């Protein structure tokens, strides 16, 4: 099994700069809680980084535009951010946008991933 994380943000340099400014200026209206949890304002969250690097589960990370390009065959009915499990090229939502948007810490995300990948 592989986990596919999709941020609710685009990949361009200007997009990333605007996202960082948005996280600082108006964090309550920032559209990607997955970004906020895993990367904070400037750098990757240390607990998340440690978990990601030590996990035995393969993980891929996409910005929304990258995901839509890479998975063109996947119906575009998903809200972002989202976490999928991928088995034999089939994607299944394991953590949807609503659940991700209620989380506030990387610890909550790690716990949810652990529960859903047992």
C-alpha positions as CSV (number, residue, x, y, z in Angstrom):
1,X,0.0,0.0,0.0
2,X,1.1,3.5,-0.8
3,X,-0.3,6.8,0.6
4,X,-1.0,9.7,-1.7
5,X,-1.2,13.1,-0.1
6,X,-2.7,15.9,-2.1
7,X,-2.4,19.5,-0.9
8,X,-5.1,22.1,-1.7
9,X,-2.5,24.3,-3.2
10,X,-0.8,24.6,-6.6
11,X,2.9,23.9,-7.3
12,X,4.2,27.1,-8.9
13,X,6.8,29.3,-7.2
14,X,4.4,32.2,-7.1
15,X,1.7,30.0,-5.7
16,X,4.0,28.7,-2.9
17,X,5.1,32.3,-2.0
18,X,1.4,33.4,-1.8
19,X,0.5,30.4,0.3
20,X,3.3,31.2,2.8
21,X,2.1,34.8,3.0
22,X,-1.5,33.6,3.5
23,X,-0.5,31.2,6.3
24,X,1.1,34.1,8.1
25,X,-1.3,37.0,7.4
26,X,-4.6,35.1,7.7
27,X,-4.1,31.5,8.9
28,X,-7.8,31.0,9.7
29,X,-8.8,31.5,6.0
30,X,-5.9,29.4,4.6
31,X,-7.3,26.7,2.2
32,X,-4.9,23.9,2.9
33,X,-4.9,22.6,6.4
34,X,-2.7,19.6,5.3
35,X,0.0,22.2,4.4
36,X,-0.4,24.0,7.7
37,X,-0.2,20.8,9.7
38,X,2.8,19.3,7.9
39,X,4.8,22.4,7.1
40,X,3.8,25.2,9.4
41,X,4.7,28.7,8.3
42,X,8.2,28.1,7.0
43,X,9.6,24.6,7.5
44,X,8.4,21.1,7.7
45,X,7.0,20.2,11.1
46,X,9.6,18.2,13.0
47,X,7.3,15.5,14.4
48,X,5.8,15.0,10.9
49,X,9.2,14.9,9.2
50,X,10.4,12.3,11.7
51,X,7.3,10.2,11.2
52,X,7.5,10.5,7.4
53,X,11.2,9.5,7.2
54,X,10.8,6.6,9.6
55,X,7.5,5.2,8.2
56,X,7.5,1.8,6.5
57,X,4.5,3.0,4.4
58,X,5.4,4.5,1.0
59,X,4.2,8.0,0.6
60,X,3.8,10.4,-2.3
61,X,3.0,14.1,-2.1
62,X,1.3,16.2,-4.7
63,X,0.1,19.7,-5.1
64,X,-3.4,19.8,-6.5
65,X,-2.3,20.7,-10.1
66,X,0.3,17.9,-10.0
67,X,-2.1,15.3,-8.8
68,X,-4.7,16.2,-11.5
69,X,-2.0,15.9,-14.1
70,X,-0.6,12.6,-12.8
71,X,-4.0,11.0,-12.2
72,X,-5.9,12.2,-15.3
73,X,-8.0,9.0,-15.3
74,X,-9.1,9.6,-11.7
75,X,-12.6,11.3,-11.6
76,X,-12.2,14.9,-10.5
77,X,-14.8,14.7,-7.7
78,X,-12.5,15.0,-4.7
79,X,-12.3,17.9,-2.3
80,X,-8.7,18.9,-1.4
81,X,-6.7,18.4,0.7
82,X,-7.1,14.6,0.8
83,X,-5.1,11.5,1.6
84,X,-5.6,8.3,-0.5
85,X,-4.4,4.8,-0.2
86,X,-3.2,3.4,-3.6
87,X,-3.3,-0.3,-4.3
88,X,-2.9,-1.6,-7.9
89,X,-3.4,2.0,-9.2
90,X,-6.8,2.2,-7.5
91,X,-7.2,5.2,-5.2
92,X,-9.4,5.1,-2.1
93,X,-9.9,8.1,0.2
94,X,-8.7,7.3,3.7
95,X,-8.7,10.9,5.1
96,X,-11.1,13.3,3.4
97,X,-11.0,17.1,3.4
98,X,-13.4,17.5,6.2
99,X,-11.4,15.3,8.5
100,X,-8.1,17.0,7.5
101,X,-9.6,20.4,8.1
102,X,-10.6,19.6,11.6
103,X,-7.1,18.6,12.6
104,X,-4.8,21.1,14.3
105,X,-1.5,19.1,14.8
106,X,0.8,16.7,13.0
107,X,0.2,14.4,16.0
108,X,-3.5,14.1,15.1
109,X,-2.6,13.4,11.4
110,X,-0.1,10.7,12.4
111,X,-2.6,9.1,14.7
112,X,-5.3,9.1,12.0
113,X,-2.9,7.6,9.4
114,X,-1.9,4.9,11.9
115,X,-5.6,4.0,12.6
116,X,-6.5,3.8,9.0
117,X,-3.5,1.9,7.7
118,X,-3.5,-1.0,10.1
